[in-house]
């Protein structure tokens, strides 16, 4: 178990010690999608959902979630984020969310980007569920990360 970074020698969970790492500029981008009926997608896109502006609420929820990731994921480090952008692209069958998160710190922001996307999509579901309870959230994944010891990575 010595090769697992979040497990100590006795097999207990631990937060990785990053005190010896250098602070570097780090960035991660994640994406995900919620699919829904054409009727629900049109209402979301046109701003005609009774609960209000779905896309604005989802954007704010996703940004807030990125800032709270360490409160949600047990072994994540709390990070001083320097930037969070969350783009929501509605179309005829749903909404695609893409989040980019930045920091200058000792560990990466992949979990923050994934959390931002996930919570944004959950917010869309919550606000539009009266129109379509069969909505599906999926394809949440990391697209790219940069910075740190492991360098840059981009999904194929």
HELIX and SHEET records of a PDB file:
HELIX    1   1 UNK A   38  UNK A   46  1                                   9    
HELIX    2   2 UNK A   54  UNK A   67  1                                  14    
HELIX    3   3 UNK A   69  UNK A   72  1                                   4    
HELIX    4   4 UNK A  110  UNK A  128  1                                  19    
SHEET    1   A 5 UNK A  81  UNK A  91  0                                        
SHEET    2   A 5 UNK A  94  UNK A 105 -1                                        
SHEET    3   A 5 UNK A  24  UNK A  35 -1                                        
SHEET    4   A 5 UNK A 136  UNK A 146 -1                                        
SHEET    5   A 5 UNK A 153  UNK A 154 -1                                        
END                                                                             
